[in-house]
Amino acid sequence: MAKSSSKAAAQKATAKPVFVLNGPNLNLLGQREPEIYGSTTLADVEAQVKARAKTLGLNVICRQSNHEGELVDWIHEAREMASGVILNAGAYSHTSIAIHDALATLDIPVIEVHISNVYKRESFRHHSTISSVATGVICGLGTIGYELALEAVKNKLTQK
């Protein structure tokens, strides 16, 4: 009986979409520093994420903003409207206490994603203010990190 109720809970949770949130400058993927971020555009990433979500039985809502407050508002919205959050906060990962505090209010899986390996870059990128409130962190694997994050969210939802 416990297995059935946990499966039902996972199905109920996955009825809500996973929010895939991207922060500043990620709208310039494919144009900005292709030697670091590659030639894949944000539209390409979103198409890949949507296709992978479909195979996992998940729905996704993809959003991007260059504005910290808008990202915070979307995280607040996720409290009631999402089953999980995948967040590439870009430079805000290293500076935003506001995003950290918003994520700390969530009771759903949160996966922090970085396309590049931040530990091979400038030292100021070696610390993330949001990692301590994330369920997990994926970095340095390119845009496939988003798909791996979806798998991690799915796994966490089915474990509940």
C-alpha positions as CSV (number, residue, x, y, z in Angstrom):
1,M,0.0,0.0,0.0
2,A,2.8,2.4,0.8
3,K,4.3,1.9,-2.7
4,S,1.0,2.8,-4.3
5,S,0.6,6.0,-2.2
6,S,4.2,7.1,-2.9
7,K,3.7,6.4,-6.7
8,A,0.4,8.4,-6.5
9,A,2.3,11.3,-4.7
10,A,5.0,11.3,-7.4
11,Q,2.4,11.4,-10.2
12,K,0.6,14.3,-8.5
13,A,3.9,16.1,-8.1
14,T,4.8,15.6,-11.7
15,A,1.5,17.0,-12.8
16,K,3.0,20.4,-12.0
17,P,5.7,21.6,-14.4
18,V,9.4,21.8,-13.7
19,F,10.5,25.4,-13.9
20,V,13.7,25.8,-16.0
21,L,15.0,29.2,-15.1
22,N,18.0,30.9,-16.7
23,G,19.6,34.1,-15.5
24,P,21.6,37.0,-17.0
25,N,23.3,36.7,-20.4
26,L,22.0,33.2,-21.1
27,N,19.8,34.8,-23.8
28,L,23.1,35.2,-25.6
29,L,24.0,31.6,-25.7
30,G,25.5,30.7,-29.1
31,Q,26.8,34.2,-29.5
32,R,28.6,35.0,-26.2
33,E,32.0,33.4,-25.6
34,P,31.4,30.3,-27.8
35,E,34.8,29.0,-26.8
36,I,33.3,28.6,-23.2
37,Y,29.6,28.1,-23.8
38,G,29.5,26.5,-27.3
39,S,27.3,27.4,-30.2
40,T,24.0,26.0,-28.8
41,T,21.5,28.8,-28.4
42,L,19.0,29.2,-25.6
43,A,16.2,28.2,-28.0
44,D,18.1,25.0,-28.7
45,V,18.5,24.3,-25.0
46,E,14.8,24.8,-24.4
47,A,13.9,22.5,-27.3
48,Q,16.3,19.8,-25.9
49,V,14.8,20.3,-22.4
50,K,11.2,20.0,-23.7
51,A,12.0,16.9,-25.7
52,R,13.8,15.2,-22.8
53,A,11.0,16.2,-20.4
54,K,8.5,14.5,-22.6
55,T,10.4,11.2,-22.6
56,L,10.5,11.5,-18.7
57,G,6.8,12.2,-18.5
58,L,7.4,15.8,-17.2
59,N,6.2,19.1,-18.2
60,V,8.5,22.1,-18.2
61,I,8.2,25.9,-18.3
62,C,11.3,27.6,-19.6
63,R,12.1,31.2,-18.7
64,Q,15.1,33.6,-18.9
65,S,15.7,37.0,-17.3
66,N,18.5,39.4,-16.9
67,H,16.8,40.7,-13.8
68,E,17.4,39.3,-10.3
69,G,14.0,40.3,-9.0
70,E,12.2,38.6,-11.8
71,L,14.1,35.4,-11.0
72,V,13.1,35.7,-7.4
73,D,9.5,36.2,-8.3
74,W,9.5,33.0,-10.5
75,I,11.1,31.1,-7.6
76,H,8.3,32.3,-5.3
77,E,5.8,31.2,-7.9
78,A,7.4,27.8,-8.0
79,R,6.4,27.3,-4.3
80,E,2.8,26.6,-5.5
81,M,3.1,26.0,-9.2
82,A,6.1,23.8,-9.8
83,S,7.2,20.3,-9.0
84,G,10.9,21.2,-9.2
85,V,13.3,24.0,-10.3
86,I,16.3,23.8,-12.6
87,L,18.3,27.0,-12.3
88,N,21.2,28.4,-14.1
89,A,21.4,31.7,-12.4
90,G,24.5,32.7,-14.3
91,A,26.6,35.4,-12.5
92,Y,23.9,35.6,-9.8
93,S,25.0,32.2,-8.7
94,H,28.1,33.9,-7.2
95,T,26.5,37.0,-5.8
96,S,22.8,36.8,-5.0
97,I,21.7,36.4,-1.4
98,A,18.1,37.2,-2.7
99,I,18.0,34.1,-4.9
100,H,19.6,32.0,-2.2
101,D,16.8,33.1,0.3
102,A,14.1,32.5,-2.3
103,L,15.3,29.0,-3.0
104,A,15.5,28.3,0.7
105,T,11.7,28.6,0.9
106,L,11.2,25.7,-1.6
107,D,10.2,22.2,-0.6
108,I,10.8,20.8,-4.1
109,P,13.9,19.6,-5.8
110,V,16.2,22.3,-7.0
111,I,19.1,21.6,-9.3
112,E,21.7,24.2,-10.0
113,V,23.2,24.0,-13.5
114,H,26.3,25.6,-15.0
115,I,27.2,25.0,-18.6
116,S,30.9,25.6,-18.0
117,N,33.1,24.2,-15.3
118,V,33.2,27.2,-13.0
119,Y,36.1,25.7,-11.1
120,K,38.3,26.0,-14.2
121,R,37.5,29.7,-14.6
122,E,38.1,32.9,-12.6
123,S,38.3,32.4,-8.8
124,F,35.3,34.6,-8.2
125,R,33.2,31.9,-9.9
126,H,34.4,29.1,-7.5
127,H,31.8,30.0,-4.9
128,S,28.1,29.7,-5.3
129,T,25.7,31.4,-3.0
130,I,22.9,29.1,-4.1
131,S,24.6,25.7,-3.9
132,S,23.9,25.3,-0.2
133,V,20.1,25.4,-0.8
134,A,20.1,23.3,-4.0
135,T,19.4,19.6,-4.0
136,G,22.3,19.1,-6.4
137,V,24.7,20.9,-8.7
138,I,25.7,20.0,-12.3
139,C,28.5,21.9,-13.9
140,G,30.9,21.7,-16.7
141,L,29.1,19.2,-18.9
142,G,27.7,21.7,-21.4
143,T,24.1,22.0,-22.2
144,I,23.4,18.3,-21.6
145,G,23.5,19.4,-17.9
146,Y,20.0,20.6,-18.2
147,E,18.8,17.2,-19.4
148,L,20.7,15.5,-16.5
149,A,19.0,18.0,-14.2
150,L,15.6,16.9,-15.5
151,E,16.5,13.3,-14.8
152,A,17.6,14.2,-11.3
153,V,14.3,16.0,-10.6
154,K,12.4,13.0,-11.9
155,N,14.4,10.7,-9.7
156,K,13.8,12.9,-6.6
157,L,10.0,13.1,-7.3
158,T,9.7,9.3,-7.6
159,Q,11.6,8.9,-4.4
160,K,9.1,11.0,-2.4
